[in-house]
Amino acid sequence: MNHVPVLLNEVIQYLALQPNEDAIDATVNGGGHAEAILENIAPHGYLLGIDRDPSILDETKSRLSRFGDRAIVACGNFANIAVIAERAGVLHPSAILFDLGTSSYHLASANRGFSFQGEAPLDMRYNPDDTTCTAEAIINHAAPSELERIFEEYGELARARRLVEQIVAERKTRPIRTTRELVSIIERVLPRGRIHPATKIFQALRIAVNQELESIEAGLRSAFEILAPNGRMVVISFHSLEDRIVKRFFASLGEAAMILTKKPHVPTTPEIRANPHSRSAKLRAVKKIA
């Protein structure tokens, strides 16, 4: 796994890291951002890296091993960031980073079902050990009205009824179990445009399976509470649903915070060319007032 961190220079700039500060990377993934943060909080600053997917963390630990016990890695949902931070002993960090959404690691994982390109079970859980429902369970058992809501709300699909009707008709004949089976239905119903029509549907299912939007709201709220006075929080989002939550949360802080980004930062053309995954990224930052 080669985690290429998005908007790395901007993350370091807005976190304004100082030697010996503690920090949290709430979405550590492969450790690309975490590595740079640890370099900037040397020689004695600690970083807690959190990720929901335990299959990522062994490689992340290996990448960060040169920092010794200054790099702490924990498996968990960042919605529980305050509890995880307390257990790790990182009580009042001066910097917190959220890099939201799915990752290239998940899209490339052959048997996880995050990508519509290829054949895989309809799973989409970030943590395969979670007891939460899978995408297959939603597709085959959710009420038509609930499917329609998921596709329209989380996939931002203008009209989902025809697709839902086709899915319901298909699942009456036999269960829809794989990504390829679902993509085949989508391609028969939705028109091809600038992006593949399955993109929004897979986004919607992933968000529903992992309860991503609820986790973002809870995680941001808890993170700001444990953030040290004058501490900075940086959030990178990848679609409008995420960005809307971040923007609304920052605005709700009122005089308790200073918004550092009047408009979100986006990647430069050279970064997008080097890392196409970054093309839809938006970075917002806030400082907690003492």
C-alpha positions as CSV (number, residue, x, y, z in Angstrom):
1,M,0.0,0.0,0.0
2,N,1.4,3.4,-1.0
3,H,-0.7,6.1,0.6
4,V,-0.3,9.4,-1.2
5,P,-1.6,12.1,1.1
6,V,-3.9,14.7,-0.4
7,L,-3.2,18.4,0.0
8,L,-0.2,17.6,2.2
9,N,1.4,21.0,2.1
10,E,-1.9,22.7,2.9
11,V,-2.5,20.3,5.8
12,I,0.9,21.1,7.4
13,Q,0.3,24.8,6.8
14,Y,-3.1,25.0,8.5
15,L,-2.2,22.7,11.3
16,A,0.7,25.1,12.1
17,L,2.5,22.3,13.9
18,Q,5.1,23.1,16.6
19,P,7.8,20.9,18.2
20,N,6.5,18.7,21.0
21,E,2.8,19.2,20.3
22,D,0.5,16.2,20.3
23,A,-1.8,15.5,17.3
24,I,-4.5,13.2,16.1
25,D,-4.9,11.9,12.6
26,A,-8.5,10.7,12.8
27,T,-8.3,8.9,9.4
28,V,-4.7,7.7,9.4
29,N,-5.1,5.2,6.5
30,G,-1.7,4.4,5.2
31,G,0.0,7.1,7.3
32,G,1.0,9.6,4.6
33,H,-0.3,12.6,6.5
34,A,0.7,11.1,9.9
35,E,4.3,10.7,8.8
36,A,4.6,14.4,7.9
37,I,2.9,15.5,11.1
38,L,5.2,13.4,13.2
39,E,8.2,15.0,11.5
40,N,6.9,18.4,12.4
41,I,6.1,17.7,16.1
42,A,9.5,16.2,16.8
43,P,11.3,15.5,19.0
44,H,8.7,14.7,21.7
45,G,5.3,15.2,20.2
46,Y,2.9,12.2,20.0
47,L,0.5,11.4,17.2
48,L,-2.6,9.2,17.6
49,G,-3.6,7.6,14.3
50,I,-7.2,6.2,14.1
51,D,-8.7,4.1,11.3
52,R,-11.8,1.9,11.1
53,D,-10.2,-0.7,8.9
54,P,-7.9,-3.1,10.9
55,S,-6.5,-4.5,7.6
56,I,-4.8,-1.2,6.9
57,L,-3.1,-0.7,10.3
58,D,-0.2,-3.3,10.1
59,E,1.2,-1.5,7.1
60,T,0.6,1.9,8.7
61,K,2.4,0.8,11.8
62,S,5.3,-0.3,9.7
63,R,5.5,3.0,7.9
64,L,5.5,4.9,11.2
65,S,7.8,2.5,13.0
66,R,10.8,4.9,12.8
67,F,9.0,7.2,15.2
68,G,8.9,4.6,17.9
69,D,6.3,5.1,20.7
70,R,5.6,8.6,19.4
71,A,3.3,7.0,16.8
72,I,0.2,5.4,18.4
73,V,-2.2,3.6,16.1
74,A,-5.7,2.5,17.1
75,C,-8.6,0.8,15.3
76,G,-11.9,2.5,15.8
77,N,-14.5,4.9,14.4
78,F,-13.6,8.5,14.7
79,A,-17.1,9.2,16.0
80,N,-15.6,7.9,19.3
81,I,-12.5,10.0,19.0
82,A,-12.7,11.3,22.6
83,V,-12.8,7.8,24.1
84,I,-10.0,6.5,21.8
85,A,-7.9,9.6,22.6
86,E,-8.4,9.1,26.4
87,R,-7.3,5.5,26.2
88,A,-4.2,6.4,24.2
89,G,-3.3,9.2,26.6
90,V,-3.5,11.9,23.9
91,L,-5.9,14.0,25.9
92,H,-5.8,17.6,24.5
93,P,-4.1,17.6,21.1
94,S,-3.1,20.8,19.5
95,A,-3.8,19.5,16.0
96,I,-6.5,17.2,14.6
97,L,-6.9,16.1,11.0
98,F,-9.8,14.4,9.2
99,D,-9.3,13.1,5.7
100,L,-12.8,11.8,5.0
101,G,-14.4,9.3,2.6
102,T,-13.1,6.1,1.0
103,S,-9.5,5.6,0.0
104,S,-7.6,4.2,-3.0
105,Y,-6.7,1.3,-0.7
106,H,-10.4,0.4,-0.4
107,L,-11.2,0.9,-4.1
108,A,-8.3,-1.5,-4.9
109,S,-9.3,-4.1,-2.4
110,A,-10.6,-6.9,-4.6
111,N,-13.0,-8.6,-2.2
112,R,-14.5,-5.6,-0.4
113,G,-17.0,-4.3,-3.0
114,F,-16.1,-0.6,-2.8
115,S,-15.4,-0.4,-6.6
116,F,-17.9,-1.0,-9.4
117,Q,-15.0,-2.0,-11.7
118,G,-14.6,-5.7,-11.3
119,E,-16.3,-8.5,-9.5
120,A,-16.6,-8.7,-5.7
121,P,-19.2,-9.4,-3.0
122,L,-21.4,-6.4,-2.1
123,D,-19.9,-5.7,1.3
124,M,-18.5,-2.1,1.6
125,R,-17.9,-2.3,5.4
126,Y,-14.8,-0.3,6.4
127,N,-14.3,-2.8,9.2
128,P,-15.1,-6.4,8.0
129,D,-15.6,-7.4,11.6
130,D,-18.4,-4.9,12.2
131,T,-21.8,-6.4,12.8
132,T,-23.5,-3.7,10.7
133,C,-25.3,-4.6,7.6
134,T,-23.6,-5.0,4.3
135,A,-24.5,-3.4,0.9
136,E,-25.9,-6.8,-0.1
137,A,-28.3,-6.7,2.8
138,I,-29.5,-3.2,1.9
139,I,-29.9,-4.0,-1.8
140,N,-31.8,-7.2,-1.1
141,H,-33.9,-6.4,2.0
142,A,-34.4,-2.6,2.3
143,A,-37.9,-1.4,1.6
144,P,-38.3,0.3,-1.8
145,S,-38.9,3.7,-0.2
146,E,-35.7,3.3,1.9
147,L,-33.6,2.4,-1.2
148,E,-35.0,5.4,-3.0
149,R,-34.1,7.6,0.0
150,I,-30.5,6.2,0.1
151,F,-29.9,6.8,-3.6
152,E,-31.4,10.2,-3.7
153,E,-30.0,11.5,-0.4
154,Y,-26.6,9.9,-0.2
155,G,-26.0,9.5,-4.0
156,E,-27.5,12.8,-4.9
157,L,-29.4,11.0,-7.7
158,A,-32.2,13.2,-9.0
159,R,-34.7,10.4,-9.7
160,A,-34.1,6.9,-8.3
161,R,-37.5,5.3,-8.6
162,R,-36.9,3.5,-11.9
163,L,-33.7,2.0,-10.6
164,V,-35.3,0.9,-7.4
165,E,-38.2,-0.7,-9.3
166,Q,-35.7,-2.7,-11.4
167,I,-33.7,-3.8,-8.3
168,V,-36.8,-4.9,-6.5
169,A,-37.9,-6.9,-9.6
170,E,-34.5,-8.5,-9.9
171,R,-34.3,-9.5,-6.3
172,K,-37.6,-11.2,-6.4
173,T,-36.1,-13.6,-8.9
174,R,-32.8,-14.1,-7.2
175,P,-30.6,-12.2,-4.7
176,I,-28.2,-9.6,-6.0
177,R,-24.9,-10.6,-4.4
178,T,-22.0,-9.1,-6.4
179,T,-20.9,-5.7,-7.7
180,R,-21.1,-6.9,-11.3
181,E,-24.7,-8.0,-10.9
182,L,-25.7,-4.6,-9.4
183,V,-23.7,-2.6,-12.1
184,S,-25.5,-4.6,-14.8
185,I,-28.9,-3.4,-13.4
186,I,-27.6,0.2,-13.0
187,E,-26.3,0.3,-16.6
188,R,-29.7,-0.9,-18.0
189,V,-31.6,1.9,-16.2
190,L,-29.4,4.9,-15.8
191,P,-27.9,6.9,-18.7
192,R,-24.2,7.1,-19.2
193,G,-22.8,10.6,-18.6
194,R,-19.5,12.3,-17.7
195,I,-19.1,9.8,-14.8
196,H,-20.3,6.2,-14.8
197,P,-23.8,5.9,-13.4
198,A,-22.8,3.4,-10.8
199,T,-20.5,6.0,-9.1
200,K,-23.3,7.7,-7.2
201,I,-25.1,4.4,-6.3
202,F,-21.9,2.9,-4.9
203,Q,-21.2,6.1,-3.0
204,A,-24.7,6.0,-1.5
205,L,-24.5,2.4,-0.4
206,R,-21.0,2.9,1.1
207,I,-22.3,5.9,3.1
208,A,-25.4,4.0,4.3
209,V,-23.5,0.8,5.3
210,N,-20.9,2.7,7.3
211,Q,-23.2,5.5,8.6
212,E,-20.6,7.9,7.4
213,L,-22.5,11.2,7.7
214,E,-23.6,10.5,11.3
215,S,-20.0,9.6,12.2
216,I,-18.7,12.8,10.7
217,E,-21.1,15.0,12.7
218,A,-20.3,13.1,15.9
219,G,-16.5,13.0,15.2
220,L,-16.2,16.7,14.5
221,R,-18.2,17.7,17.6
222,S,-16.1,15.4,19.9
223,A,-12.8,16.4,18.3
224,F,-13.4,20.1,18.8
225,E,-14.3,19.4,22.5
226,I,-10.9,17.7,23.2
227,L,-8.9,20.1,21.0
228,A,-6.5,22.2,23.1
229,P,-7.1,26.0,23.3
230,N,-5.6,27.6,20.2
231,G,-5.5,24.2,18.6
232,R,-6.2,23.7,14.9
233,M,-8.5,21.3,13.1
234,V,-8.2,20.5,9.4
235,V,-10.9,18.6,7.5
236,I,-10.6,17.3,3.9
237,S,-13.9,16.2,2.2
238,F,-14.5,14.6,-1.1
239,H,-18.1,15.3,-2.0
240,S,-20.8,17.9,-1.3
241,L,-22.5,15.9,1.5
242,E,-19.3,15.8,3.6
243,D,-18.3,19.3,2.8
244,R,-21.8,20.7,3.7
245,I,-21.6,19.0,7.2
246,V,-18.1,20.5,7.8
247,K,-19.0,24.0,6.6
248,R,-22.2,23.9,8.8
249,F,-20.3,22.6,11.8
250,F,-17.6,25.2,11.6
251,A,-20.2,28.0,11.2
252,S,-22.0,26.7,14.3
253,L,-18.9,27.2,16.5
254,G,-19.5,31.0,16.5
255,E,-17.1,32.9,18.8
256,A,-15.5,29.6,20.1
257,A,-13.5,29.3,16.9
258,M,-11.8,31.2,14.1
259,I,-12.4,29.9,10.6
260,L,-9.1,29.9,8.8
261,T,-10.4,29.1,5.3
262,K,-12.9,31.6,3.9
263,K,-13.2,29.3,0.9
264,P,-12.1,25.7,0.8
265,H,-8.6,24.9,-0.6
266,V,-8.6,22.5,-3.6
267,P,-5.7,20.6,-5.2
268,T,-3.6,22.3,-7.9
269,T,-3.6,20.9,-11.4
270,P,-0.2,19.3,-11.0
271,E,-1.4,17.5,-7.8
272,I,-4.5,16.2,-9.6
273,R,-2.3,14.9,-12.5
274,A,0.0,13.1,-10.0
275,N,-2.9,11.8,-7.8
276,P,-6.2,11.7,-9.6
277,H,-7.9,10.6,-6.3
278,S,-7.4,14.2,-5.1
279,R,-9.4,15.9,-7.8
280,S,-12.6,16.4,-5.7
281,A,-10.9,17.2,-2.4
282,K,-11.8,20.3,-0.4
283,L,-9.9,21.4,2.7
284,R,-11.4,23.6,5.5
285,A,-9.6,24.6,8.7
286,V,-10.6,26.2,12.0
287,K,-8.7,27.4,15.1
288,K,-10.2,27.0,18.6
289,I,-10.2,30.2,20.6
290,A,-8.7,29.9,24.1
